[in-house]
Amino acid sequence: MVYSAHMRQTAGWQSKGVTVIARPLRYPKNWPHEKEIDVLLAIDFCTLASKYDVGIMFSADTDLSPALEYVAKSHHPFMKVEVAGWRSDWHRLRLGVPGASVWCHWLSRADHDQVADTADYTV
């Protein structure tokens, strides 16, 4: 049921022009089920840096900080590195690069609501 819902969600996003890169999840028995998506994002952010003018890391996951710092320091001044984060009354989490000024795109609840995918893919 979960896989079917995921496939319907993927198809829905692709029909709107979103490029979806799926990765199979395979875990040895008795291993914790962490997707390790942060590692995949970091690899893509670093290896694709020469292909974009502005790289925006939308995450507060500090595991991604080394990738952000690497791209900011190794490709500057040829490209810009920016971050994005959710702004609310209760938190403002964002990544940064020590010793560098990194622009942050603060997004509000209204921004979230404009792009939220509210479709029920379980049916």
N, C-alpha and C positions, 0 to 999 in steps of 0.2 A: 504494500500500500504506500509506504513512504517513497519507494523508488518510482512508482507510477506518478505520484504527485510531483516529484522532482522533475521527471521527464516532461510533464505537462507545463510546469513552470518554465523550464528551459525552452520549450517550443514557443511559449507565449512571449518570452523575452526576445528570442531570435526573430519572431515575426515582426517585432518592433525595431529590428536593426541592431540588437545587442549581440556582440560576439561572445559566445559562451565557450570557455575552455574547461571541459570536464576531466576529472582525474578519477580513476578507479580507486576505491578504498579497499585495501587488502591488509588485514592485520593477522599476525600470528596469534594463536590461541593464548588467552590470558594476558594480552597486552591491553593497555588503556586505549580507548578509541578516540584518539586525537587526530584530527584531519591533517594537521601540519600545514594548513593553508598559509600561515604566516611565512613559512619557509619558501613556499612557491611564489608568494607575492614578492618577497625580498629578492629572490633569484630573477624574476621578471623585471622588477624595478631596476636592478643593476645591469642585467645583460641587455635590456632594451633601451638603456639611457641614451645611446647615440642616435636613436630613432625618433626622439621627441624633443621639442623645444622647452616644454614645461612639464615636469613630473610632479603630480600632486598625490601625496600619500594620505589617504583618508582612513586614519586609524589612530587609536590611542595606545595600541599594543606596543610596549617598549621593546619587544623582541624585534621590531622592524627598525628601530633607531640606527643600528649599524649600517643597514642598507641605505637609509636616508642620508646618513653622514658620509658614506662612501661616495654616493653619487654627487652630493653637494660639493665635496672637496676635490673629487677627481675630474669633474666635467666643467666646473666653473672656470671661466665666465661664459662658456658657450651655451649653457642652458640654465634654466632656473629650476630650483626645487622648492616646492610649496607643500603645505599640509592643509588638511581640512578637519574640522571637528564639530561636534554638536554643542551648541550653546544652550544652556538651560539655567534655571534658578539654582539647581543643586550641583551642577558640575560644569567644569570647562577643562576638559582633558585634551591635550594636543602633544604631538611630538615636536622635537626641536633638534638643532645641531649646536653643540657647545661652541661658543665663539663666533657663531654666524647668525645673521638676521634672516629668519625664515618666515615668509608671509603665511598667515593662517586665514583660511576662508571659514569663518564661523557660520554655521548653519543652524537655523532655528527650527522649532517644531513646525512652523508653517512651511518651511522648506522641505522638511521630511514628509509632511502630508501631501505636498505636491508630487512627490516622486514615489510614494509608498505603493507597493504592489499589494493590493488588498484582495486579489483574486483567491478563491478557495480552490486549490489544486487537488484537494483530496477527493473531490466528486467527479 
